[in-house]
């Protein structure tokens, strides 16, 4: 798993964003592969996927790029907490894998990966290159607008950019605070969960989806 994830981590964020755009755009490779026999379209559909106003494609690109990084950080921390042994102990008490992970493994594992998670939150809330490639255009994401103000020939906009940077700092801090509050909510839900086969399958599928999209995007980028 570590060997498979390493190439994904070495890809720059901008290259990963272009790869996802080439893959899921209305004229992208997914539509090109489906159109001859499934959709029978001869032209790209008039759907705004890249640069959508809600920034969903930008968020999908960040998820696809950062999930392998967080997963690799987790794999590196697992041996430090003897996760397999603890999971076996939890199973002996009748807990499923997911519930046993939340109750026994995660309280020891999470402090090891909290700093990488907070770093990803800080990056994602202020990203510029991915936002330019995949994000909305009018209005642009705030970090992109800050960059434009800072590079504008009108030097008076430097003051606007300086004030905006303080707001950007507050937005990033707010995102981190929301995550820390979410930790408590997830912890409370984990304490109530015992049998978890359906939850485990759903979470596994969601975790593998962005990695699969990232791998397909690299193939498309090569083409």
N, CA, C and O of each residue as an XYZ file, in Angstrom:
892
protein
N       0.819     -1.200      0.000
C       0.000      0.000      0.000
C       0.861      1.261      0.000
O       0.544      2.231     -0.689
N       1.948      1.248      0.771
C       2.838      2.412      0.794
C       3.482      2.629     -0.570
O       3.623      3.767     -1.018
N       3.876      1.535     -1.236
C       4.471      1.676     -2.577
C       3.460      2.226     -3.569
O       3.820      2.990     -4.465
N       2.200      1.846     -3.418
C       1.174      2.320     -4.344
C       0.848      3.789     -4.127
O       0.532      4.500     -5.082
N       0.919      4.255     -2.883
C       0.555      5.632     -2.577
C       1.680      6.618     -2.846
O       1.417      7.794     -3.096
N       2.921      6.169     -2.803
C       4.050      7.085     -2.967
C       4.018      7.851     -4.287
O       4.256      9.059     -4.275
N       3.733      7.204     -5.439
C       3.662      7.995     -6.675
C       2.583      9.072     -6.639
O       2.762     10.143     -7.219
N       1.469      8.803     -5.969
C       0.413      9.807     -5.879
C       0.865     11.017     -5.079
O       0.482     12.145     -5.390
N       1.677     10.794     -4.052
C       2.151     11.900     -3.224
C       3.168     12.763     -3.960
O       3.297     13.953     -3.675
N       3.883     12.173     -4.898
C       4.928     12.919     -5.603
C       4.366     13.832     -6.688
O       5.099     14.669     -7.215
N       3.102     13.697     -7.032
C       2.507     14.527     -8.078
C       2.192     15.908     -7.514
O       1.552     15.998     -6.466
N       2.618     16.986     -8.169
C       2.282     18.332     -7.681
C       0.771     18.555     -7.687
O       0.042     17.930     -8.457
N       0.313     19.456     -6.815
C      -1.121     19.710     -6.719
C      -1.693     20.235     -8.030
O      -2.801     19.858     -8.411
N      -0.959     21.096     -8.723
C      -1.464     21.630     -9.987
C      -1.606     20.526    -11.030
O      -2.597     20.481    -11.759
N      -0.619     19.640    -11.102
C      -0.711     18.528    -12.052
C      -1.882     17.618    -11.708
O      -2.579     17.144    -12.606
N      -2.109     17.367    -10.421
C      -3.243     16.547    -10.015
C      -4.559     17.219    -10.381
O      -5.509     16.543    -10.778
N      -4.629     18.550    -10.252
C      -5.849     19.265    -10.616
C      -6.112     19.167    -12.113
O      -7.250     18.941    -12.526
N      -5.071     19.335    -12.936
C      -5.244     19.179    -14.380
C      -5.673     17.754    -14.727
O      -6.515     17.553    -15.601
N      -5.092     16.765    -14.040
C      -5.447     15.376    -14.305
C      -6.922     15.131    -14.025
O      -7.601     14.467    -14.808
N      -7.426     15.666    -12.907
C      -8.842     15.484    -12.592
C      -9.725     16.216    -13.589
O     -10.785     15.714    -13.963
N      -9.300     17.399    -14.023
C     -10.086     18.143    -15.007
C     -10.173     17.381    -16.332
O     -11.246     17.294    -16.928
N      -9.048     16.832    -16.791
C      -9.067     16.055    -18.027
C      -9.930     14.806    -17.899
O     -10.413     14.271    -18.898
N     -10.120     14.346    -16.675
C     -10.857     13.099    -16.455
C     -12.364     13.317    -16.390
O     -13.117     12.558    -17.000
N     -12.824     14.343    -15.660
C     -14.252     14.476    -15.371
C     -14.912     15.630    -16.100
O     -16.112     15.837    -15.920
N     -14.198     16.392    -16.910
C     -14.814     17.486    -17.654
C     -15.855     16.939    -18.633
O     -15.804     15.760    -18.985
N     -16.805     17.780    -19.081
C     -17.803     17.295    -20.054
C     -17.177     16.704    -21.316
O     -17.775     15.837    -21.952
N     -15.990     17.160    -21.680
C     -15.278     16.572    -22.819
C     -14.118     15.698    -22.357
O     -13.215     15.395    -23.137
N     -14.141     15.291    -21.082
C     -13.040     14.517    -20.517
C     -13.081     13.059    -20.929
O     -13.928     12.630    -21.713
N     -12.139     12.312    -20.376
C     -11.951     10.933    -20.839
C     -13.052     10.001    -20.371
O     -13.358      9.028    -21.060
N     -13.659     10.267    -19.217
C     -14.779      9.427    -18.792
C     -15.927      9.542    -19.784
O     -16.503      8.533    -20.189
N     -16.267     10.782    -20.182
C     -17.334     10.968    -21.153
C     -16.935     10.418    -22.520
O     -17.784      9.892    -23.241
N     -15.674     10.528    -22.884
C     -15.227     10.000    -24.178
C     -15.341      8.473    -24.227
O     -15.677      7.899    -25.263
N     -15.057      7.825    -23.091
C     -15.159      6.370    -23.053
C     -16.608      5.896    -23.051
O     -16.916      4.839    -23.601
N     -17.506      6.678    -22.430
C     -18.906      6.270    -22.334
C     -19.721      6.633    -23.566
O     -20.685      5.942    -23.896
N     -19.341      7.722    -24.257
C     -20.194      8.246    -25.321
C     -20.423      7.290    -26.489
O     -21.526      7.310    -27.035
N     -19.462      6.443    -26.925
C     -19.755      5.613    -28.104
C     -20.866      4.600    -27.881
O     -21.590      4.274    -28.822
N     -21.022      4.096    -26.665
C     -21.969      2.994    -26.481
C     -22.997      3.235    -25.380
O     -24.020      2.551    -25.349
N     -22.758      4.187    -24.473
C     -23.682      4.395    -23.350
C     -24.534      5.644    -23.541
O     -25.761      5.565    -23.468
N     -23.915      6.784    -23.783
C     -24.666      8.032    -23.899
C     -25.019      8.378    -25.331
O     -26.003      9.076    -25.572
N     -24.233      7.902    -26.289
C     -24.432      8.180    -27.722
C     -24.441      9.683    -28.022
O     -25.140     10.140    -28.927
N     -23.665     10.434    -27.260
C     -23.529     11.863    -27.506
C     -22.415     12.104    -28.513
O     -21.384     11.432    -28.481
N     -22.623     13.055    -29.398
C     -21.584     13.432    -30.349
C     -20.890     14.737    -29.959
O     -19.887     15.120    -30.561
N     -21.438     15.420    -28.941
C     -20.831     16.646    -28.435
C     -20.826     16.595    -26.907
O     -21.661     15.912    -26.313
N     -19.906     17.303    -26.267
C     -19.901     17.324    -24.798
C     -21.191     17.920    -24.261
O     -21.688     18.897    -24.820
N     -21.744     17.362    -23.196
C     -22.969     17.932    -22.617
C     -22.711     19.319    -22.039
O     -21.610     19.625    -21.582
N     -23.739     20.142    -22.069
C     -23.627     21.523    -21.594
C     -23.816     21.545    -20.079
O     -24.833     22.020    -19.573
N     -22.824     21.026    -19.368
C     -22.851     20.960    -17.912
C     -21.557     21.572    -17.390
O     -20.468     21.235    -17.856
N     -21.684     22.466    -16.430
C     -20.508     23.127    -15.860
C     -19.950     22.250    -14.742
O     -20.446     22.275    -13.616
N     -18.916     21.476    -15.063
C     -18.285     20.596    -14.083
C     -17.057     21.287    -13.486
O     -17.009     21.550    -12.285
N     -16.082     21.576    -14.322
C     -14.924     22.348    -13.881
C     -15.336     23.817    -13.757
O     -16.065     24.332    -14.606
N     -14.876     24.483    -12.715
C     -15.231     25.873    -12.404
C     -16.697     26.009    -11.998
O     -17.289     27.066    -12.218
N     -17.294     24.984    -11.419
C     -18.692     25.092    -10.996
C     -18.807     26.111     -9.868
O     -17.870     26.274     -9.087
N     -19.951     26.802     -9.774
C     -20.072     27.898     -8.797
C     -19.923     27.461     -7.345
O     -19.469     28.249     -6.516
N     -20.294     26.224     -7.015
C     -20.202     25.762     -5.629
C     -18.807     25.273     -5.259
O     -18.538     25.000     -4.089
N     -17.926     25.160     -6.231
C     -16.571     24.684     -5.937
C     -16.509     23.206     -5.623
O     -15.569     22.763     -4.964
N     -17.486     22.422     -6.074
C     -17.502     20.992     -5.763
C     -16.341     20.258     -6.426
O     -15.746     19.363     -5.826
N     -16.018     20.635     -7.661
C     -14.900     19.988     -8.347
C     -13.577     20.317     -7.663
O     -12.698     19.461     -7.565
N     -13.432     21.550     -7.194
C     -12.220     21.927     -6.466
C     -12.090     21.108     -5.187
O     -11.000     20.639     -4.858
N     -13.199     20.932     -4.463
C     -13.153     20.123     -3.245
C     -12.837     18.665     -3.559
O     -12.106     18.005     -2.821
N     -13.399     18.165     -4.672
C     -13.105     16.785     -5.057
C     -11.628     16.617     -5.392
O     -11.024     15.597     -5.061
N     -11.048     17.619     -6.049
C      -9.622     17.545     -6.362
C      -8.754     17.552     -5.118
O      -7.765     16.824     -5.047
N      -9.115     18.371     -4.134
C      -8.355     18.404     -2.893
C      -8.494     17.089     -2.123
O      -7.527     16.601     -1.539
N      -9.698     16.523     -2.125
C      -9.897     15.239     -1.447
C      -9.066     14.153     -2.108
O      -8.411     13.362     -1.429
N      -9.092     14.116     -3.445
C      -8.344     13.082     -4.164
C      -6.841     13.214     -3.941
O      -6.132     12.209     -3.918
N      -6.347     14.443     -3.776
C      -4.911     14.647     -3.604
C      -4.470     14.432     -2.164
O      -3.384     13.901     -1.926
N      -5.289     14.832     -1.203
C      -4.859     14.780      0.193
C      -5.181     13.457      0.883
O      -4.543     13.114      1.878
N      -6.157     12.709      0.375
C      -6.485     11.423      0.996
C      -5.296     10.462      1.007
O      -5.026      9.865      2.049
N      -4.568     10.282     -0.109
C      -3.389      9.401     -0.038
C      -2.353      9.865      0.983
O      -1.722      9.038      1.642
N      -2.173     11.181      1.120
C      -1.213     11.695      2.098
C      -1.630     11.334      3.519
O      -0.815     10.844      4.302
N      -2.892     11.573      3.852
C      -3.357     11.256      5.200
C      -3.348      9.755      5.447
O      -3.052      9.303      6.553
N      -3.671      8.987      4.418
C      -3.656      7.534      4.581
C      -2.238      7.032      4.832
O      -2.028      6.131      5.643
N      -1.268      7.617      4.135
C       0.122      7.212      4.339
C       0.608      7.615      5.730
O       1.349      6.866      6.368
N       0.201      8.783      6.199
C       0.545      9.194      7.561
C      -0.052      8.233      8.594
O       0.570      7.933      9.613
N      -1.257      7.761      8.314
C      -1.887      6.803      9.223
C      -1.149      5.479      9.226
O      -0.929      4.887     10.283
N      -0.762      5.009      8.034
C      -0.014      3.753      7.959
C       1.306      3.849      8.725
O       1.745      2.879      9.342
N       1.935      5.024      8.680
C       3.194      5.189      9.397
C       2.995      5.196     10.912
O       3.899      4.822     11.660
N       1.822      5.618     11.362
C       1.568      5.701     12.803
C       1.008      4.416     13.382
O       1.066      4.214     14.595
N       0.460      3.533     12.535
C      -0.181      2.314     13.037
C       0.771      1.444     13.862
O       0.380      1.003     14.942
N       2.011      1.173     13.407
C       2.882      0.313     14.227
C       3.211      0.886     15.602
O       3.538      0.132     16.518
N       3.130      2.193     15.759
C       3.484      2.801     17.038
C       2.454      2.523     18.130
O       2.765      2.632     19.316
N       1.231      2.165     17.740
C       0.171      1.943     18.729
C      -0.267      0.475     18.772
O      -1.237      0.139     19.452
N       0.443     -0.401     18.052
C       0.112     -1.829     18.027
C      -1.368     -2.033     17.687
O      -2.114     -2.675     18.426
N      -1.763     -1.471     16.552
C      -3.171     -1.447     16.187
C      -3.753     -2.842     15.985
O      -4.883     -3.101     16.397
N      -2.995     -3.751     15.353
C      -3.530     -5.085     15.093
C      -3.843     -5.816     16.393
O      -4.884     -6.462     16.513
N      -2.943     -5.714     17.365
C      -3.152     -6.375     18.645
C      -4.369     -5.792     19.371
O      -5.174     -6.528     19.942
N      -4.491     -4.477     19.342
C      -5.629     -3.837     19.990
C      -6.939     -4.194     19.298
O      -7.961     -4.372     19.961
N      -6.919     -4.302     17.969
C      -8.127     -4.692     17.245
C      -8.562     -6.101     17.615
O      -9.757     -6.369     17.735
N      -7.608     -6.998     17.796
C      -7.948     -8.355     18.213
C      -8.573     -8.373     19.609
O      -9.511     -9.128     19.862
N      -8.055     -7.546     20.507
C      -8.627     -7.466     21.852
C     -10.059     -6.936     21.786
O     -10.944     -7.452     22.468
N     -10.289     -5.897     20.958
C     -11.641     -5.349     20.827
C     -12.592     -6.381     20.233
O     -13.750     -6.474     20.642
N     -12.095     -7.166     19.253
C     -12.951     -8.196     18.656
C     -13.323     -9.262     19.677
O     -14.416     -9.824     19.613
N     -12.429     -9.547     20.612
C     -12.738    -10.552     21.636
C     -13.853    -10.096     22.568
O     -14.473    -10.918     23.242
N     -14.112     -8.792     22.613
C     -15.215     -8.264     23.412
C     -16.498     -8.112     22.598
O     -17.491     -7.580     23.095
N     -16.481     -8.576     21.352
C     -17.688     -8.569     20.541
C     -17.869     -7.357     19.655
O     -18.927     -7.208     19.042
N     -16.877     -6.483     19.562
C     -16.992     -5.302     18.707
C     -16.549     -5.632     17.291
O     -15.640     -6.436     17.085
N     -17.210     -4.996     16.303
C     -16.764     -5.115     14.929
C     -15.488     -4.336     14.696
O     -14.993     -3.653     15.592
N     -14.957     -4.440     13.489
C     -13.674     -3.773     13.196
C     -13.797     -2.265     13.319
O     -12.922     -1.607     13.880
N     -14.884     -1.721     12.795
C     -15.050     -0.272     12.807
C     -15.247      0.232     14.240
O     -14.605      1.193     14.665
N     -16.133     -0.422     14.968
C     -16.389     -0.007     16.348
C     -15.155     -0.210     17.221
O     -14.826      0.648     18.040
N     -14.471     -1.339     17.052
C     -13.256     -1.575     17.817
C     -12.174     -0.564     17.516
O     -11.414     -0.169     18.400
N     -12.106     -0.140     16.249
C     -11.121      0.883     15.880
C     -11.418      2.195     16.607
O     -10.507      2.835     17.132
N     -12.691      2.594     16.637
C     -13.046      3.851     17.282
C     -12.830      3.802     18.783
O     -12.384      4.781     19.383
N     -13.143      2.668     19.392
C     -13.111      2.593     20.844
C     -11.714      2.350     21.401
O     -11.395      2.805     22.500
N     -10.868      1.625     20.640
C      -9.593      1.180     21.209
C      -8.397      1.779     20.465
O      -7.464      2.278     21.094
N      -8.420      1.732     19.134
C      -7.241      2.119     18.349
C      -7.181      3.630     18.138
O      -6.131      4.242     18.337
N      -8.289      4.228     17.741
C      -8.278      5.643     17.366
C      -7.835      6.573     18.492
O      -7.090      7.515     18.219
N      -8.253      6.363     19.753
C      -7.774      7.267     20.811
C      -6.255      7.309     20.934
O      -5.703      8.318     21.372
N      -5.567      6.228     20.555
C      -4.107      6.220     20.596
C      -3.495      6.660     19.274
O      -2.412      7.245     19.247
N      -4.198      6.375     18.172
C      -3.657      6.669     16.843
C      -3.848      8.126     16.449
O      -2.971      8.726     15.828
N      -4.988      8.692     16.807
C      -5.311     10.027     16.307
C      -4.316     11.101     16.740
O      -3.967     11.943     15.913
N      -3.839     11.122     17.981
C      -2.834     12.147     18.316
C      -1.591     12.096     17.442
O      -0.905     13.106     17.287
N      -1.289     10.924     16.864
C      -0.114     10.809     16.002
C      -0.328     11.480     14.638
O       0.637     11.894     13.994
N      -1.591     11.588     14.196
C      -1.871     12.122     12.852
C      -2.634     13.443     12.908
O      -3.032     13.963     11.865
N      -2.847     13.995     14.102
C      -3.616     15.237     14.191
C      -2.898     16.381     13.485
O      -3.542     17.158     12.780
N      -1.598     16.505     13.652
C      -0.869     17.613     13.025
C      -0.936     17.549     11.497
O      -1.193     18.582     10.880
N      -0.721     16.392     10.846
C      -0.922     16.355      9.384
C      -2.338     16.734      8.962
O      -2.516     17.389      7.935
N      -3.347     16.335      9.734
C      -4.723     16.685      9.393
C      -4.924     18.194      9.460
O      -5.527     18.779      8.561
N      -4.427     18.825     10.511
C      -4.571     20.273     10.630
C      -3.787     20.993      9.540
O      -4.208     22.051      9.073
N      -2.658     20.434      9.133
C      -1.900     21.034      8.027
C      -2.690     20.971      6.725
O      -2.680     21.925      5.947
N      -3.372     19.860      6.485
C      -4.195     19.726      5.282
C      -5.354     20.719      5.319
O      -5.682     21.321      4.297
N      -5.977     20.898      6.484
C      -7.068     21.861      6.600
C      -6.577     23.273      6.303
O      -7.234     24.027      5.584
N      -5.430     23.624      6.854
C      -4.880     24.963      6.615
C      -4.558     25.166      5.142
O      -4.803     26.240      4.593
N      -4.008     24.134      4.499
C      -3.678     24.264      3.078
C      -4.942     24.368      2.232
O      -5.042     25.230      1.359
N      -5.911     23.484      2.494
C      -7.103     23.435      1.660
C      -7.938     24.706      1.771
O      -8.595     25.102      0.809
N      -7.915     25.343      2.932
C      -8.712     26.556      3.110
C      -8.074     27.785      2.483
O      -8.714     28.834      2.405
N      -6.830     27.681      2.036
C      -6.145     28.839      1.454
C      -5.427     28.500      0.155
O      -4.521     29.228     -0.251
N      -5.810     27.417     -0.502
C      -5.115     26.962     -1.695
C      -5.365     27.931     -2.853
O      -6.446     28.507     -2.969
N      -4.353     28.103     -3.706
C      -4.455     29.022     -4.830
C      -4.394     28.274     -6.160
O      -5.262     28.469     -7.010
N      -3.380     27.416     -6.358
C      -3.204     26.797     -7.677
C      -4.367     25.876     -8.035
O      -4.889     25.943     -9.148
N      -4.775     25.023     -7.107
C      -5.913     24.142     -7.382
C      -7.191     24.956     -7.580
O      -8.026     24.606     -8.414
N      -7.345     26.031     -6.825
C      -8.541     26.869     -6.955
C      -8.591     27.555     -8.318
O      -9.671     27.717     -8.885
N      -7.440     27.958     -8.849
C      -7.424     28.583    -10.167
C      -7.810     27.574    -11.251
O      -8.517     27.926    -12.195
N      -7.359     26.337    -11.127
C      -7.586     25.331    -12.163
C      -8.997     24.751    -12.096
O      -9.637     24.553    -13.129
N      -9.483     24.479    -10.889
C     -10.762     23.770    -10.729
C     -11.863     24.606    -10.100
O     -13.038     24.268    -10.241
N     -11.520     25.683     -9.413
C     -12.499     26.423     -8.639
C     -13.349     27.362     -9.463
O     -13.125     27.515    -10.663
N     -14.332     27.998     -8.824
C     -15.183     28.980     -9.514
C     -14.367     30.154    -10.045
O     -13.263     30.437     -9.578
N     -14.947     30.827    -11.039
C     -14.258     31.964    -11.662
C     -14.853     33.290    -11.198
O     -14.120     34.198    -10.806
N     -16.158     33.401    -11.240
C     -16.832     34.641    -10.818
C     -17.958     34.291     -9.861
O     -19.003     33.797    -10.285
N     -17.756     34.543     -8.574
C     -16.540     35.073     -7.942
C     -15.508     33.986     -7.722
O     -15.840     32.813     -7.548
N     -14.257     34.394     -7.732
C     -13.163     33.455     -7.497
C     -13.061     33.136     -6.006
O     -13.519     33.920     -5.174
N     -12.471     32.005     -5.665
C     -12.215     31.726     -4.246
C     -11.398     32.852     -3.607
O     -10.631     33.538     -4.283
N     -11.571     33.025     -2.330
C     -10.997     34.190     -1.656
C      -9.476     34.212     -1.748
O      -8.884     35.275     -1.937
N      -8.832     33.040     -1.617
C      -7.376     33.010     -1.699
C      -6.887     33.459     -3.074
O      -5.856     34.123     -3.183
N      -7.625     33.097     -4.119
C      -7.263     33.530     -5.470
C      -7.425     35.041     -5.596
O      -6.573     35.715     -6.176
N      -8.517     35.571     -5.054
C      -8.737     37.009     -5.116
C      -7.656     37.767     -4.354
O      -7.231     38.838     -4.788
N      -7.213     37.230     -3.235
C      -6.123     37.864     -2.491
C      -4.853     37.941     -3.335
O      -4.159     38.958     -3.339
N      -4.562     36.862     -4.043
C      -3.369     36.847     -4.898
C      -3.470     37.890     -5.993
O      -2.480     38.543     -6.323
N      -4.654     38.053     -6.558
C      -4.840     39.059     -7.615
C      -4.667     40.461     -7.059
O      -4.039     41.307     -7.696
N      -5.213     40.718     -5.881
C      -5.026     42.039     -5.279
C      -3.555     42.304     -5.003
O      -3.071     43.417     -5.209
N      -2.856     41.303     -4.545
C      -1.445     41.493     -4.191
C      -0.596     41.758     -5.425
O       0.399     42.478     -5.340
N      -0.966     41.191     -6.570
C      -0.186     41.346     -7.801
C      -0.718     42.450     -8.710
O      -0.199     42.653     -9.807
N      -1.741     43.158     -8.265
C      -2.331     44.204     -9.101
C      -1.368     45.389     -9.232
O      -0.704     45.752     -8.261
N      -1.286     45.999    -10.430
C      -0.416     47.183    -10.585
C      -0.822     48.346     -9.686
O       0.020     49.173     -9.334
N      -2.089     48.423     -9.311
C      -2.552     49.473     -8.402
C      -2.079     49.136     -6.987
O      -2.612     48.229     -6.347
N      -1.091     49.860     -6.516
C      -0.489     49.541     -5.228
C      -1.434     49.772     -4.055
O      -1.199     49.246     -2.967
N      -2.497     50.546     -4.254
C      -3.438     50.759     -3.154
C      -4.175     49.473     -2.785
O      -4.673     49.333     -1.667
N      -4.240     48.541     -3.727
C      -4.897     47.267     -3.427
C      -4.067     46.393     -2.495
O      -4.565     45.391     -1.982
N      -2.803     46.759     -2.271
C      -1.993     46.018     -1.304
C      -2.611     46.112      0.097
O      -2.547     45.160      0.876
N      -3.208     47.268      0.409
C      -3.846     47.409      1.707
C      -5.076     46.498      1.805
O      -5.333     45.885      2.841
N      -5.830     46.426      0.695
C      -6.978     45.518      0.657
C      -6.524     44.076      0.829
O      -7.140     43.299      1.559
N      -5.427     43.726      0.140
C      -4.903     42.363      0.264
C      -4.419     42.078      1.685
O      -4.584     40.966      2.186
N      -3.822     43.081      2.334
C      -3.345     42.886      3.708
C      -4.509     42.645      4.660
O      -4.449     41.766      5.520
N      -5.581     43.443      4.497
C      -6.759     43.222      5.334
C      -7.394     41.865      5.019
O      -7.850     41.158      5.918
N      -7.414     41.513      3.731
C      -7.974     40.226      3.344
C      -7.182     39.050      3.888
O      -7.753     38.004      4.196
N      -5.872     39.215      4.006
C      -5.056     38.126      4.545
C      -5.398     37.854      6.004
O      -5.328     36.711      6.455
N      -5.766     38.893      6.741
C      -6.193     38.677      8.121
C      -7.521     37.923      8.158
O      -7.732     37.058      9.009
N      -8.420     38.263      7.220
C      -9.672     37.517      7.134
C      -9.416     36.073      6.738
O     -10.065     35.162      7.253
N      -8.474     35.857      5.826
C      -8.122     34.495      5.438
C      -7.577     33.706      6.623
O      -7.878     32.523      6.780
N      -6.784     34.359      7.447
C      -6.283     33.712      8.661
C      -7.436     33.314      9.584
O      -7.419     32.237     10.179
N      -8.436     34.188      9.700
C      -9.594     33.877     10.540
C     -10.399     32.716      9.954
O     -10.901     31.873     10.698
N     -10.524     32.667      8.631
C     -11.249     31.564      7.991
C     -10.542     30.234      8.256
O     -11.185     29.237      8.581
N      -9.223     30.228      8.114
C      -8.462     29.010      8.374
C      -8.580     28.583      9.824
O      -8.755     27.400     10.117
N      -8.484     29.549     10.733
C      -8.644     29.222     12.150
C     -10.042     28.691     12.433
O     -10.202     27.766     13.229
N     -11.058     29.265     11.792
C     -12.418     28.778     11.971
C     -12.592     27.359     11.472
O     -13.292     26.561     12.095
N     -11.946     27.032     10.328
C     -12.028     25.674      9.801
C     -11.386     24.676     10.764
O     -11.904     23.576     10.963
N     -10.266     25.061     11.354
C      -9.604     24.170     12.312
C     -10.460     23.983     13.555
O     -10.551     22.877     14.088
N     -11.090     25.061     14.020
C     -11.958     24.961     15.198
C     -13.148     24.041     14.904
O     -13.539     23.236     15.749
N     -13.716     24.167     13.706
C     -14.829     23.280     13.334
C     -14.382     21.821     13.342
O     -15.134     20.943     13.765
N     -13.172     21.561     12.881
C     -12.669     20.191     12.901
C     -12.501     19.681     14.326
O     -12.858     18.542     14.627
N     -11.961     20.517     15.199
C     -11.760     20.100     16.583
C     -13.093     19.822     17.275
O     -13.187     18.913     18.100
N     -14.128     20.605     16.941
C     -15.452     20.322     17.482
C     -16.008     19.029     16.899
O     -16.686     18.269     17.590
N     -15.715     18.782     15.614
C     -16.159     17.540     14.999
C     -15.522     16.313     15.629
O     -16.123     15.239     15.643
N     -14.313     16.465     16.148
C     -13.668     15.345     16.840
C     -14.540     14.843     17.995
O     -14.701     13.638     18.192
N     -15.092     15.783     18.744
C     -15.922     15.392     19.887
C     -17.191     14.688     19.426
O     -17.631     13.727     20.056
N     -17.786     15.160     18.327
C     -19.004     14.540     17.816
C     -18.739     13.120     17.334
O     -19.497     12.200     17.638
N     -17.654     12.949     16.578
C     -17.320     11.613     16.083
C     -16.987     10.677     17.240
O     -17.343      9.499     17.211
N     -16.308     11.196     18.254
C     -16.009     10.372     19.420
C     -17.264      9.897     20.120
O     -17.336      8.755     20.572
N     -18.274     10.791     20.212
C     -19.530     10.408     20.853
C     -20.265      9.350     20.039
O     -20.837      8.418     20.604
N     -20.250      9.491     18.694
C     -20.902      8.489     17.853
C     -20.175      7.157     17.926
O     -20.806      6.100     17.913
N     -18.841      7.203     18.002
C     -18.064      5.962     18.055
C     -18.332      5.173     19.318
O     -18.281      3.943     19.295
N     -18.614      5.845     20.417
C     -18.877      5.134     21.665
C     -20.208      4.400     21.640
O     -20.434      3.493     22.441
N     -21.103      4.792     20.712
C     -22.418      4.156     20.648
C     -22.476      3.038     19.617
O     -23.494      2.354     19.518
N     -21.434      2.838     18.864
C     -21.448      1.884     17.758
C     -20.863      0.556     18.219
O     -19.810      0.523     18.857
N     -21.554     -0.546     17.893
C     -21.067     -1.876     18.272
C     -20.878     -2.756     17.041
O     -19.747     -3.083     16.683
N     -21.982     -3.143     16.387
C     -21.872     -3.940     15.170
C     -21.881     -2.986     13.984
O     -22.695     -2.063     13.935
N     -20.995     -3.198     13.042
C     -20.722     -2.117     12.091
C     -20.398     -2.588     10.688
O     -19.670     -1.894      9.978
N     -20.896     -3.718     10.258
C     -20.498     -4.242      8.949
C     -20.884     -3.292      7.821
O     -20.080     -3.052      6.921
N     -22.105     -2.745      7.851
C     -22.539     -1.850      6.776
C     -21.745     -0.553      6.786
O     -21.378     -0.051      5.723
N     -21.470      0.002      7.971
C     -20.680      1.232      8.057
C     -19.267      0.996      7.549
O     -18.699      1.848      6.866
N     -18.694     -0.162      7.881
C     -17.330     -0.471      7.459
C     -17.222     -0.543      5.945
O     -16.261     -0.039      5.364
N     -18.204     -1.166      5.302
C     -18.188     -1.282      3.842
C     -18.315      0.093      3.194
O     -17.613      0.394      2.229
N     -19.210      0.929      3.724
C     -19.411      2.262      3.155
C     -18.160      3.111      3.286
O     -17.770      3.792      2.337
N     -17.523      3.080      4.456
C     -16.322      3.882      4.667
C     -15.176      3.395      3.781
O     -14.414      4.206      3.256
N     -15.049      2.085      3.612
C     -13.993      1.549      2.755
C     -14.183      2.003      1.311
O     -13.220      2.354      0.630
N     -15.441      1.993      0.848
C     -15.707      2.437     -0.521
C     -15.383      3.918     -0.695
O     -14.793      4.312     -1.701
N     -15.768      4.742      0.288
C     -15.489      6.174      0.185
C     -13.994      6.463      0.240
O     -13.520      7.400     -0.402
N     -13.253      5.670      0.998
C     -11.813      5.899      1.100
C     -11.084      5.512     -0.183
O     -10.101      6.152     -0.558
N     -11.559      4.473     -0.850
C     -10.889      4.006     -2.060
C     -11.254      4.833     -3.286
O     -10.494      4.871     -4.254
N     -12.411      5.499     -3.258
C     -12.863      6.237     -4.435
C     -11.903      7.351     -4.854
O     -11.524      7.395     -6.024
N     -11.487      8.263     -3.946
C     -10.560      9.316     -4.395
C      -9.211      8.775     -4.847
O      -8.596      9.340     -5.751
N      -8.737      7.690     -4.235
C      -7.473      7.106     -4.661
C      -7.601      6.550     -6.082
O      -6.689      6.692     -6.896
N      -8.738      5.917     -6.372
C      -8.956      5.386     -7.713
C      -9.026      6.516     -8.739
O      -8.453      6.405     -9.823
N      -9.726      7.606     -8.402
C      -9.821      8.730     -9.325
C      -8.452      9.349     -9.559
O      -8.136      9.751    -10.679
N      -7.640      9.427     -8.515
C      -6.316     10.005     -8.668
C      -5.454      9.141     -9.571
O      -4.713      9.666    -10.402
N      -5.539      7.825     -9.423
C      -4.781      6.929    -10.289
C      -5.214      7.043    -11.738
O      -4.373      7.063    -12.638
N      -6.535      7.117    -11.978
C      -7.027      7.290    -13.355
C      -6.581      8.628    -13.914
O      -6.242      8.737    -15.092
N      -6.584      9.656    -13.056
C      -6.154     10.962    -13.526
C      -4.705     10.985    -13.975
O      -4.363     11.675    -14.935
N      -3.843     10.231    -13.286
C      -2.441     10.173    -13.695
C      -2.302      9.479    -15.050
O      -1.475      9.875    -15.872
N      -3.107      8.447    -15.280
C      -3.087      7.784    -16.589
C      -3.501      8.766    -17.680
O      -2.869      8.838    -18.734
N      -4.570      9.526    -17.419
C      -5.033     10.511    -18.393
C      -3.982     11.598    -18.595
O      -3.763     12.043    -19.722
N      -3.336     12.025    -17.527
C      -2.298     13.046    -17.643
C      -1.153     12.559    -18.535
O      -0.589     13.327    -19.314
N      -0.818     11.268    -18.409
C       0.199     10.707    -19.293
C      -0.221     10.742    -20.754
O       0.584     11.037    -21.637
N      -1.511     10.434    -21.001
C      -1.999     10.519    -22.380
C      -1.958     11.934    -22.905
O      -2.334     12.179    -24.051
